């Protein structure tokens, strides 16, 4: 499985790319300056690193993601589940909820998700 792990700054950049793609790299630098306070050199360094890892493409000054937001979220969620909870979804949910009460709508949405996931 490809490593989609992103550090916080990488995720923030990818989030902008997912929102705007395809995006001109000059425009992306302006957005990163406005939203993240990054200088042009920082943005281009991050683009190069993410491009080297196969997560995005910067071709002819147009940046596009090569992986989807959901792919990254799914992989990172699985990694947390494995690392912190031994792969146990019930243990994760217990820790995540931590005494928080679900609304009826949230409980129903979770039931629906579980029913769809059952083989």
N, C-alpha and C positions, 0 to 999 in steps of 0.2 A: 504494500500500500504506500502510495506517495506520501511524503511528509508535508502536510499542509499547516504545520504549527507556525503560527505567526506571533511575533512579539507585539506588544501593545502599539508601538509606533507603526509597525508594518501593517497591522490590522486597520489602524486609522487611515492609512494611505489606501489600502485595498478597498476600504469602505467608500472612500471618495471615488475611486475608479469604478467600482460596481455601480455607483449612483450615476456617474456621468458618461460611462463608456459608450462608444469610442470617444476618447477625449484627446484633444491636441495637447502635446506635452507642455507647450508654453502656457496654455490655459490652465493646465493642471498645476503648474508652478504657481500661478496667481492664486488659485483656489487654496493650495497648501499654505501659502503665505497668509491669506485671510483667515483660514480656519485653524491652522496649526501653528502659525508663526514661523514656518520654515523658510529658510533662504533657498534660492534656486539650487545651489550646490547640494544641499541636504536632500531635496526632492530627487535630484538626478542620481545621487548616491543610492538612495532607497530604491529607485526604479531599476538601477543596474543590479543591485543585490537580488531583488525579487525576480528580475528577468533571468539572472544566472540560475536561480532555483527552479525556473520553469513555471512560475506562478503568473507572470504577465509577459506581454510582448510590447516593445516600444519600437515600432517600425514606421519609417517615414514620418516621424514626429507624431504618430498616433498611438496612444496607449490603450490596450485592451487586456482584460483579464483572461487567463487561460484556465482558471479554476473558478467555480461558482461560489458564491457566499455560502450556500447550503452545504456544499462539499466540505468547506473549511469548518463550518460550525459542527457538522457531523463528526468529522475526524477529531476535532479538539474535544468535543463532548465525550467521545469514546475513550480518548486518552485520559481524561480526568476520571471517568468511571473506573477504568482499569487501575490507574495509579493510586487513587485515593480510597476506592471502595471495593477493591478486589473484583471488579466487574459486576457487583451486585446493584441492580437498579433499585430494589426496595431499600437498601441501606442508603443509597444516594438520596432518594426521595425523603426518607426519614430525616436525614441531616439537613436537606435543603428546606424542608418545611419548618423544622425546628420550633414546633408549637404554633406556627401560623395556621390559622383556620382558613380553609378554602371557602369561597362563595359557592353557592349551588351551581352557578354557571361554569365556574372553573372545574368543579368536580365532574360535571357532565361532559365538559370538553375533554378532560383526562380519560374518562370512561370510553369515550368515542375513539380517542387515539389508541388506547389499549386494545379495544375490540378490533380495530383495523390492523394492529400489529400481531395479533394472535394467529398462529398458523392453523 
